[in-house]
Amino acid sequence: MTVRGAVTVVFLCGVLVVWTGVGAAQMKPGLWEMTISSEAQGVKMPAVTQRQCISDERYVPKGQETDDESCRMTEHHTSGDTTTWKVECTIEGKRSVSSGKMIVHGDSLEGTIEITHDGMKMVQQMRGKRLGDCPKK
């Protein structure tokens, strides 16, 4: 796997963790915009921004498993407005470990995700804000 491919894989693991609800206890349902900036091996990558409609059902963690069968949440703690977690994945036969911390401030959030995969370390900074209610379907 190329460095770029590995970066993409570990980035997607980080996003998966955020969207599967690690900070669920404090997030208000609605349309959220998340921006994640990443740095790996001293190289900064362009920030990625995504919008996601978060509902009560969407952000409730599903036990210790994520939506991806190759990953499992091994730690998950929430205290007040702060949530920490650890996720372990097997990607192309190699172990990937992601740990993070997210703090929710009502309609905004901030956090850090550290990912190690195949000897490479990536740090992601995330910022999010609630934009309002989800669009009507």
N, C-alpha and C positions, 0 to 999 in steps of 0.2 A: 504494500500500500504506500502510495506517495504521501509526503508530508501534507499536501493540500487535501488529499482524501481523508487522512487521519483527522485533520483539523475539522473537516466537514462532519465526520462521524461524531467526534466528541462535542462539537457545537450542538448537533441535533440531540445528543443525550442531555445536554444542559437545558435546552428548550423543552424537551420532553418532561424533565423534572418540574420545571416551572409550571407548565400547563397541566400537569396531572395533579396539582393541588398542594404542594408543600406548604404554602402559606394560606391555606384555605380558611382557617379559623377567623382571620381578620379581613379577608378580601370581601368587598361589597359586590354583589352580583351586578353585571352590566357590561358595557363595552370597554375593554382595557387595551391600552397601547403599551407594548413592552419594547424597550430598546436595549440591545445587548451588544457591548463592545468586547472584543477579545484580543488577547495577546498570547502568543505562543513562541517559545524559543527566542524571545526578544523582538519578535515581529508583531506589530500592531495591525490588526485587520479592520476593514471598514465596519462600522456599526450596522447592525441589522435591526429593523423595526418591524414588528408584526402587531396586528390587531386581532383580538380574540374576544368573543362573547362568552363571558363567564357566568354560569348559572349555579344555583344551589347544587344541582346534580353533577355539574362538570367539575367542580373543584373539590369534591369529597374524595379523599384518597381511597383507593381500592385495596385495603389491607396492605400487605407488604409488596405487592406486585405492581409494576407499572403496566401500561398498555402494551409495551414491547416485551415479548416473552424472553428476550435475551438479557433483560435487565431486572433487577429486584432492589427494592428499597430496604436497606439493612438498618438504618437508623432514621428516626423522625421524632423531633421534639418541638413542642410549641410552648412558649412561656410569654404571656402578655402579648406584645406585638411582634415578637421575634420567633422565627421558625428556623431550625437547623435540620439538615438531613445528610444522608450518605446513600449513594446508589452505586451498585456494582453491576457491570455489564460484561458480557463476553462478545467481542466483535472480531469476526474473522479469526476465532480461536485465541484471541488475546484479551487479557483482562483490562478493563477500564474502570477506574474509580472516580466518582464525582462526589464532592462534598460542598455544601453551601450554607449560606446564612441569608435570610431575607427578613427585612423589617418593613411592616406595613404601617403607614401613617394615614388611616382613613381612606382617602381617594388617591393615594400615591404609595409607591413602594420603592425600595432600593435593596440591593444585595450583591453578593459575590459568590461565584461558583468556581471551584478549583477542580480541574480534571487532569488525571494522569492516565495516559494510554501509550503502551508500547515504549516506555521510557521518555515520552514527551509530556511536558506539563503545559497546560493552558489555564489562564485566569480570565474569567468573564465578569464584567461589571454589568449589572442590570439596573435599569430604572423603568418604572411603570407609572401610568396614571390612568384613572378611570375617566373615560370621556363622556359617559352618560349611560342612558338605558340602551339595551340591545335593540337593534332595528326590528320592527314587526315583520313577521314572515307572511 
